Amino acid sequence: MNARERMLARLRCAAPTMVSPEEIDRIDERIDSHYDGRRDMLPAAARTTSALVDAMQAALTASHAEVFRTTAQAWPTLIAQRLEQANVERLLVDPSSKEGAALRRALPSSIEPRAYDQTIEAWKSELFETIDAGFTVARSGIASTGTLVLVPDAGSPRTASLVPPLHVAVVYANSLHADLHAAMRAERWASNMPTNLVLVSGPSKTSDIQQTLAYGAHGPRELWVAIVEGEGDAKPLANGEQA
């Protein structure tokens, strides 16, 4: 047998480990206790939504993303103006979402909004060669790592955040979580896991070739994130509470 066959044979012969539901509950409790303890050590001021926005902005900026702190009224015009300044001509945007509709209304005539309303086979060349930017709305964000949590659907599939050279995203300040554990628990991923989740923590980058950092090798070269803030962002959050 070659190395692959030997490895697979060992895996097939290994006895499966049986874990009781009670043991799983105990493990979950230990994990919850660990992360709750870490968050309890933080001062109350560090657990407000405003503090989470600060942390989200700092982490994203450190990952070479461009971050705008804005409001529900101002963000469509802000993004439209920045897209125009960046000479974007075609924007992939879901017109069926309220955010997509708001952005389309704010776009200047020089920018053509395109909906993902065809199969990938029907417009693959056009999609990869002519779409300048893709727009998405994050379900939530993870402040400690500057991570956007995207739940793709038919109108805004993974392609919107992976194919165009510029990814533009909106995330609401009151959807931010302190860390991955808080996000998983508050959004009940264990019992209500979406079919597909995309976690975005900056523009695409790699250092596979000669240890030289390069952007855009496997996805967008640029990431813009508009954090939409509003009233009540100074409320301290209890452990596991969704912002």
Backbone hydrogen bonds in HBPLUS format (Angstrom, degrees):
<---DONOR---> <-ACCEPTOR-->    atom                        ^
c    i                          cat <-CA-CA->   ^        H-A-AA   ^      H-
h    n   atom  resd res      DA  || num        DHA   H-A  angle D-A-AA Bond
n    s   type  num  typ     dist DA aas  dist angle  dist       angle   num
A0006-ARG N   A0002-ASN O   2.98 MM   4  6.25 157.7  2.03 155.7 162.5     1
A0007-MET N   A0003-ALA O   2.99 MM   4  6.20 160.4  2.03 150.0 155.0     2
A0008-LEU N   A0004-ARG O   3.00 MM   4  6.25 166.6  2.02 153.9 157.1     3
A0009-ALA N   A0005-GLU O   2.92 MM   4  6.02 151.9  2.00 143.1 151.3     4
A0010-ARG N   A0006-ARG O   3.04 MM   4  6.29 155.7  2.10 148.5 153.8     5
A0011-LEU N   A0007-MET O   3.08 MM   4  6.40 155.0  2.15 147.4 154.3     6
A0012-ARG N   A0008-LEU O   2.97 MM   4  6.21 156.4  2.03 149.3 155.3     7
A0013-CYS N   A0009-ALA O   3.08 MM   4  6.25 145.7  2.20 143.7 152.5     8
A0014-ALA N   A0010-ARG O   3.08 MM   4  6.16 129.7  2.34 140.9 152.8     9
A0023-GLU N   A0020-SER O   3.05 MM   3  5.20 118.5  2.44  99.3 113.9    10
A0024-ILE N   A0020-SER O   3.06 MM   4  6.42 155.7  2.12 152.8 159.9    11
A0025-ASP N   A0021-PRO O   2.95 MM   4  6.23 155.4  2.01 146.7 153.1    12
A0026-ARG N   A0022-GLU O   2.98 MM   4  6.30 151.9  2.06 144.5 152.1    13
A0027-ILE N   A0023-GLU O   2.96 MM   4  6.24 153.9  2.03 148.1 155.0    14
A0028-ASP N   A0024-ILE O   2.90 MM   4  6.17 160.4  1.94 150.9 156.4    15
A0029-GLU N   A0025-ASP O   2.92 MM   4  6.15 154.9  1.98 147.0 153.9    16
A0030-ARG N   A0026-ARG O   3.00 MM   4  6.25 151.9  2.08 143.9 151.0    17
A0031-ILE N   A0027-ILE O   2.96 MM   4  6.26 158.9  2.00 152.2 157.8    18
A0032-ASP N   A0028-ASP O   2.87 MM   4  6.10 167.2  1.88 154.0 157.6    19
A0033-SER N   A0029-GLU O   2.86 MM   4  5.97 161.1  1.90 146.0 151.7    20
A0034-HIS N   A0030-ARG O   2.99 MM   4  6.14 153.1  2.06 143.6 150.5    21
A0035-TYR N   A0031-ILE O   3.13 MM   4  6.43 170.1  2.14 159.7 159.6    22
A0036-ASP N   A0032-ASP O   2.80 MM   4  5.87 159.8  1.84 154.2 161.1    23
A0037-GLY N   A0033-SER O   2.95 MM   4  5.93 155.1  2.01 140.1 146.8    24
A0038-ARG N   A0034-HIS O   3.13 MM   4  6.45 150.7  2.22 142.7 150.4    25
A0039-ARG N   A0035-TYR O   3.03 MM   4  6.30 160.1  2.07 149.5 154.1    26
A0040-ASP N   A0036-ASP O   2.85 MM   4  6.03 149.1  1.94 147.6 157.0    27
A0041-MET N   A0038-ARG O   3.32 MM   3  5.44 141.6  2.48  96.8 106.9    28
A0042-LEU N   A0039-ARG O   3.09 MM   3  5.47 156.2  2.15 109.4 116.7    29
A0046-ALA N   A0043-PRO O   2.93 MM   3  5.47 144.9  2.05 113.8 123.8    30
A0047-ARG N   A0044-ALA O   2.99 MM   3  5.32 160.9  2.03 111.4 117.5    31
A0237-LEU N   A0047-ARG O   3.30 MM 190  5.88 146.7  2.42 126.7 133.6    32
A0052-LEU N   A0048-THR O   3.00 MM   4  6.36 152.1  2.08 147.6 155.8    33
A0053-VAL N   A0049-THR O   2.88 MM   4  6.20 151.0  1.96 149.9 157.8    34
A0050-SER N   A0233-ASP O   2.80 MM 183  5.45 130.6  2.05 155.3 151.2    35
A0054-ASP N   A0050-SER O   3.00 MM   4  6.31 155.9  2.06 144.9 151.2    36
A0055-ALA N   A0051-ALA O   2.96 MM   4  6.25 159.6  2.01 148.3 153.4    37
A0056-MET N   A0052-LEU O   2.83 MM   4  6.01 157.2  1.88 148.3 155.1    38
A0057-GLN N   A0053-VAL O   2.87 MM   4  6.03 165.5  1.89 153.9 157.4    39
A0058-ALA N   A0054-ASP O   2.98 MM   4  6.18 161.1  2.02 147.7 153.1    40
A0059-ALA N   A0055-ALA O   2.97 MM   4  6.12 163.7  1.99 150.4 154.5    41
A0060-LEU N   A0056-MET O   2.99 MM   4  6.11 165.8  2.01 151.8 156.0    42
A0061-THR N   A0057-GLN O   2.92 MM   4  5.99 162.3  1.95 149.3 154.8    43
A0062-ALA N   A0058-ALA O   2.99 MM   4  6.12 153.6  2.06 142.7 149.8    44
A0063-SER N   A0059-ALA O   3.20 MM   4  6.44 129.6  2.47 134.8 147.2    45
A0063-SER N   A0060-LEU O   3.00 MM   3  5.06 134.0  2.21  96.9 110.2    46
A0065-ALA N   A0060-LEU O   3.00 MM   5  5.32 160.6  2.03 145.9 144.4    47
A0064-HIS N   A0061-THR O   2.98 MM   3  5.08 155.8  2.04 112.8 113.7    48
A0066-GLU N   A0223-LEU O   2.85 MM 157  6.25 166.4  1.87 164.0 166.9    49
A0225-VAL N   A0066-GLU O   2.82 MM 159  6.24 157.9  1.86 162.1 168.5    50
A0068-PHE N   A0225-VAL O   2.81 MM 157  6.20 160.8  1.85 156.8 159.9    51
A0227-ILE N   A0068-PHE O   2.77 MM 159  6.10 157.6  1.82 165.7 173.5    52
A0070-THR N   A0227-ILE O   2.98 MM 157  6.10 172.4  1.98 155.9 157.5    53
A0229-GLU N   A0070-THR O   2.84 MM 159  6.06 174.2  1.84 158.4 156.3    54
A0075-TRP N   A0071-THR O   3.08 MM   4  5.89 157.3  2.14 156.8 157.6    55
A0078-LEU N   A0074-ALA O   3.06 MM   4  6.17 164.2  2.09 160.0 164.7    56
A0079-ILE N   A0075-TRP O   2.94 MM   4  6.04 172.8  1.94 160.5 160.7    57
A0080-ALA N   A0076-PRO O   2.95 MM   4  6.06 161.9  1.98 147.3 153.2    58
A0081-GLN N   A0077-THR O   2.93 MM   4  6.06 160.1  1.97 149.5 154.2    59
A0082-ARG N   A0078-LEU O   3.05 MM   4  6.30 158.0  2.10 147.8 154.0    60
A0083-LEU N   A0079-ILE O   2.85 MM   4  6.05 156.4  1.90 154.0 160.5    61
A0084-GLU N   A0080-ALA O   3.02 MM   4  6.23 155.6  2.08 145.2 151.6    62
A0085-GLN N   A0081-GLN O   2.96 MM   4  6.22 156.8  2.02 147.0 153.4    63
A0086-ALA N   A0082-ARG O   2.98 MM   4  6.16 138.9  2.15 140.0 150.8    64
A0088-VAL N   A0083-LEU O   3.07 MM   5  5.44 171.4  2.08 160.3 157.4    65
A0087-ASN N   A0084-GLU O   3.06 MM   3  5.12 159.7  2.11 106.7 111.1    66
A0112-GLU N   A0089-GLU O   2.71 MM  23  5.95 174.8  1.71 151.0 149.4    67
A0132-ASP N   A0090-ARG O   3.01 MM  42  5.46 142.1  2.15 134.8 145.7    68
A0133-ALA N   A0090-ARG O   3.36 MM  43  6.76 145.5  2.49 155.1 160.6    69
A0091-LEU N   A0112-GLU O   2.95 MM  21  6.19 160.6  1.98 147.1 152.0    70
A0114-ARG N   A0091-LEU O   2.68 MM  23  5.79 160.8  1.72 163.5 160.5    71
A0092-LEU N   A0133-ALA O   2.80 MM  41  6.15 171.0  1.81 155.4 157.1    72
A0135-PHE N   A0092-LEU O   2.84 MM  43  6.05 155.7  1.90 171.3 172.9    73
A0093-VAL N   A0114-ARG O   2.89 MM  21  6.00 158.7  1.93 151.9 158.7    74
A0101-ALA N   A0097-SER O   2.94 MM   4  6.16 159.7  1.98 151.6 156.8    75
A0102-ALA N   A0098-LYS O   2.99 MM   4  6.13 154.5  2.06 140.4 147.4    76
A0103-LEU N   A0099-GLU O   2.94 MM   4  6.16 157.3  1.99 150.5 156.1    77
A0104-ARG N   A0100-GLY O   2.98 MM   4  6.16 159.1  2.03 147.0 152.9    78
A0105-ARG N   A0101-ALA O   3.12 MM   4  6.35 153.7  2.19 145.7 151.8    79
A0106-ALA N   A0102-ALA O   3.30 MM   4  6.54 137.6  2.50 136.0 146.5    80
A0106-ALA N   A0103-LEU O   3.04 MM   3  5.12 128.6  2.31  97.5 111.5    81
A0107-LEU N   A0103-LEU O   3.11 MM   4  6.29 123.8  2.44 145.6 160.0    82
A0107-LEU N   A0104-ARG O   3.31 MM   3  5.28 147.1  2.42  97.6 106.7    83
A0111-ILE N   A0108-PRO O   3.16 MM   3  5.84 169.3  2.17 120.2 123.5    84
A0122-ALA N   A0119-THR O   2.99 MM   3  5.32 131.5  2.23 105.2 117.9    85
A0127-LEU N   A0123-TRP O   2.84 MM   4  5.94 161.5  1.88 153.9 159.8    86
A0128-PHE N   A0124-LYS O   2.98 MM   4  6.15 167.8  2.00 156.6 158.5    87
A0129-GLU N   A0125-SER O   2.92 MM   4  5.85 143.6  2.05 145.0 155.2    88
A0130-THR N   A0126-GLU O   2.85 MM   4  5.37 153.7  1.92 145.3 148.4    89
A0134-GLY N   A0166-LEU O   2.89 MM  32  6.39 151.1  1.97 158.7 167.9    90
A0168-VAL N   A0134-GLY O   2.81 MM  34  6.03 176.7  1.81 172.0 173.0    91
A0136-THR N   A0168-VAL O   2.95 MM  32  6.44 151.8  2.03 155.6 164.4    92
A0170-VAL N   A0136-THR O   3.08 MM  34  6.58 145.6  2.20 144.2 154.2    93
A0138-ALA N   A0170-VAL O   2.82 MM  32  6.04 163.1  1.85 164.3 170.2    94
A0139-ARG N   A0149-VAL O   2.75 MM  10  5.60 142.3  1.89 159.8 171.4    95
A0149-VAL N   A0140-SER O   2.92 MM   9  5.22 167.1  1.94 148.9 144.6    96
A0177-HIS N   A0141-GLY O   2.80 MM  36  6.10 154.9  1.86 154.4 161.4    97
A0142-ILE N   A0147-THR O   2.77 MM   5  4.94 154.7  1.83 143.8 152.0    98
A0146-GLY N   A0142-ILE O   2.93 MM   4  5.70 119.8  2.30 145.3 162.6    99
A0147-THR N   A0142-ILE O   3.07 MM   5  4.94 160.7  2.11 137.5 140.7   100
A0143-ALA N   A0177-HIS O   2.82 MM  34  5.96 165.9  1.84 173.2 172.7   101
A0146-GLY N   A0143-ALA O   3.33 MM   3  5.00 144.3  2.47  92.6 102.6   102
A0144-SER N   A0178-ALA O   3.19 MM  34  5.94 148.0  2.30 136.5 144.7   103
A0148-LEU N   A0200-VAL O   2.67 MM  52  4.95 163.5  1.70 147.2 150.1   104
A0200-VAL N   A0148-LEU O   2.95 MM  52  4.95 159.1  1.99 140.1 146.7   105
A0150-LEU N   A0198-VAL O   2.82 MM  48  4.96 171.7  1.83 156.9 158.4   106
A0198-VAL N   A0150-LEU O   2.90 MM  48  4.96 163.3  1.93 144.8 148.1   107
A0153-ASP N   A0156-SER O   3.25 MM   3  5.24 156.1  2.31 104.4 110.4   108
A0160-ALA N   A0157-PRO O   3.04 MM   3  5.80 146.6  2.15 120.8 127.1   109
A0161-SER N   A0158-ARG O   3.00 MM   3  5.63 141.3  2.15 117.1 126.5   110
A0162-LEU N   A0158-ARG O   3.11 MM   4  6.20 125.3  2.42 145.1 159.5   111
A0162-LEU N   A0159-THR O   3.20 MM   3  5.00 143.0  2.35  95.1 105.8   112
A0163-VAL N   A0159-THR O   2.96 MM   4  5.38 173.3  1.97 145.2 146.2   113
A0221-ARG N   A0165-PRO O   2.88 MM  56  5.31 132.2  2.11 123.5 133.6   114
A0222-GLU N   A0165-PRO O   3.15 MM  57  6.49 157.0  2.21 158.4 164.7   115
A0167-HIS N   A0222-GLU O   3.04 MM  55  6.29 165.9  2.06 146.4 150.1   116
A0224-TRP N   A0167-HIS O   2.87 MM  57  6.28 164.2  1.89 159.8 164.8   117
A0169-ALA N   A0224-TRP O   2.88 MM  55  6.23 159.4  1.92 154.4 160.9   118
A0226-ALA N   A0169-ALA O   2.84 MM  57  6.25 166.0  1.85 161.7 165.5   119
A0171-VAL N   A0226-ALA O   3.02 MM  55  6.33 162.8  2.05 157.5 158.3   120
A0228-VAL N   A0171-VAL O   2.93 MM  57  6.23 158.6  1.97 148.5 155.5   121
A0175-SER N   A0172-TYR O   2.90 MM   3  5.42 157.6  1.95 120.3 123.1   122
A0173-ALA N   A0228-VAL O   2.84 MM  55  5.61 177.0  1.84 146.4 145.6   123
A0176-LEU N   A0173-ALA O   3.26 MM   3  5.66 168.2  2.28 116.5 117.6   124
A0183-ALA N   A0179-ASP O   3.07 MM   4  6.40 155.7  2.13 150.7 157.9   125
A0184-MET N   A0180-LEU O   2.92 MM   4  6.15 166.2  1.94 156.3 159.4   126
A0185-ARG N   A0181-HIS O   3.00 MM   4  6.19 159.3  2.05 151.6 157.0   127
A0186-ALA N   A0182-ALA O   2.90 MM   4  5.90 167.3  1.91 149.2 153.5   128
A0187-GLU N   A0183-ALA O   2.99 MM   4  5.88 159.6  2.03 147.6 153.1   129
A0189-TRP N   A0184-MET O   2.93 MM   5  5.08 163.0  1.96 146.5 151.9   130
A0188-ARG N   A0185-ARG O   3.22 MM   3  4.91 153.6  2.30  95.0 102.7   131
A0192-ASN N   A0188-ARG O   2.81 MM   4  5.70 135.7  2.00 149.4 163.7   132
A0204-SER N   A0220-PRO O   2.85 MM  16  5.48 146.0  1.97 155.0 166.1   133
A0216-GLY N   A0204-SER O   2.80 MM  12  4.97 158.3  1.84 127.5 132.9   134
A0206-THR N   A0214-ALA O   2.91 MM   8  5.48 148.8  2.00 151.8 161.8   135
A0214-ALA N   A0206-THR O   2.79 MM   8  5.48 157.3  1.84 158.6 166.2   136
A0212-THR N   A0209-ILE O   3.06 MM   3  6.01 166.5  2.08 130.0 132.9   137
A0235-LYS N   A0232-GLY O   3.46 MM   3  6.00 163.0  2.49 118.6 118.3   138
A0241-GLU N   A0238-ALA O   3.04 MM   3  5.34 162.4  2.07 127.1 130.1   139
